[in-house]
């Protein structure tokens, strides 16, 4: 099953890493002691010291999506000796890239920022088409039953031909001028981005090849894990990695993926800033219907925009909706995720070892 909380997840991660004699490090997030708990991103390095290739497996870039990502990391460590230990590969598992979001069951960081839109050059932020949707999605949102009219209007809007894809593209692409809105990419590098960059700066040098697998949830068919590349399918790197996955890799820039093209992603930044040849792929597990996921995000954003006046009961409802949308608790979903992860990691390790 998935861990119960960020705290349990972190404890399990460290216990498993220690049982494998992994080298562990703890990156504390400044000014984040909450209820006596210091939030941190933890890493575990496995494998031979002179390995030429480093595979980075990241969880919780989107906070609450860390339950499933961490479960994959646990699975990896539980099967490491029997399946993945190889002389030519080293593995860096990064637990809770955004620990604040994981701890609070939110997708965003403590700055209210979507970390996977935050890896941009802030001297030239991209333009966005989010603005016209903000009122419909967030300002006019109200919890049910009061919010019924707004919800029906949104459903009606999405039912019109082509609107769903258009709205998804405009809204999820990321925006940089509406801090109280959805998919806000920030006004500067977030704390979690800085922590990530210091993790990579410390661990990546010395390897000849690098690969990042960044695990997400919330988009696509329930229980399926889509492999997503930011590269066009015509690029040689896409072709090579796609072969490892038996043609299962989807390009977001070609419109073949469940994800729209995005700005500021951790995968893109990983490749762009790498000093050695590097590839990066997202693994996105479907959870619930898109409308249910969108409503969970709207409730969460609206609640946090009005934190001082929203009653505790409604806050808990919004939080539970986020957990249901991004970390389903049922055993069937968990089994599907584990089975898919097993296959993905097997193909990835085989492909990297063949290089
Ligand atoms: Zn995500």
Boltz pocket constraint, residues with backbone or C-beta under 6 A from the ligand:
constraints:
  - pocket:
      binder: B
      contacts: [[A, 62], [A, 65], [A, 116], [A, 215], [A, 216], [A, 217], [A, 218]]
      max_distance: 6.0
